[in-house]
């Protein structure tokens, strides 16, 4: 397997939240090695889905050279022009909800880790990283760093409930206001 092709394919897959990998075991081999790959995947999963409005607003604030872009950042009705440009209040709400929901997922993963031998066998730093990766990935990325079939039933129930909870502060098609 060509590492450059693997990196390119998994990066695009993570950003687009397709969950596809060139490895038949998905991201499971990286549970014990390659933490840089896991961190990059985490960032790409968040940037491509849940945190896209946050990353977009940060990029527009970092590069305010274009007057039109800076107007989009400060306009209260910017979501009429581009639906992912939330107001500051809505962006803060999104950040808070993402932190809360991902913390709940990660906490349940860690609490129930002793009931899952394959997870509990990981060294503590790797288990923490695997839990964070699963928390970020389960709602949007579709990747798995541990075998889903081996997880505790409580973890699976929490993941199922989290799949139905939306973190977005508004309904995107609602632009009549």
C-alpha positions, 0 to 999 in steps of 0.5 A: 500500500502506497503511503502517499495514496493512503494519506490522500485517500484517508484525508479526503475521506475524513474531510468528506465524512465518508468513513472509507479507508483503504485498509480493511480494518479501517483505522484499527491498526492506528490504535496502537501506533501512528498517533499523528495519523489519528490526530490529523484524522480527528481534525479533518473529521471535525473540519469537514462536518461538525466544526465546518462553520467554526473553521470557516469563521476562523479562516475568514477572521484570520484573512480579513484582507478582502472587504467582502469577506470581512462584511460576511463575518460581521453581518448578522444575516450572513447565513442568508448568503452562505448557510454555514456563516452563523452569528457569533451567538450561534457559533458559540452554541455550536462550540458548546454543544460539540464539546458537551456531546463529544465529552459525553461520548468519550466519557462513556467510552472510557467508563465502559473500557474495562468491559471491553477487553480489546479497548482495555488492553490499550495503554492509557494514552492510546485508549484516551486517543482512541476514545477521542477519535471514536467520539469525533468519528461516530457522529459524522466520520464513520471511521472506527479505531476499535472494532465496533462489534466488540464495544460494550452495549452501553457504549453502542447505545450511547453512540446510537442516541448521539447519532440522532442528536443534532449539534447545529444551532439552527435548521439550515434551510430556515432562511426566512427570518 
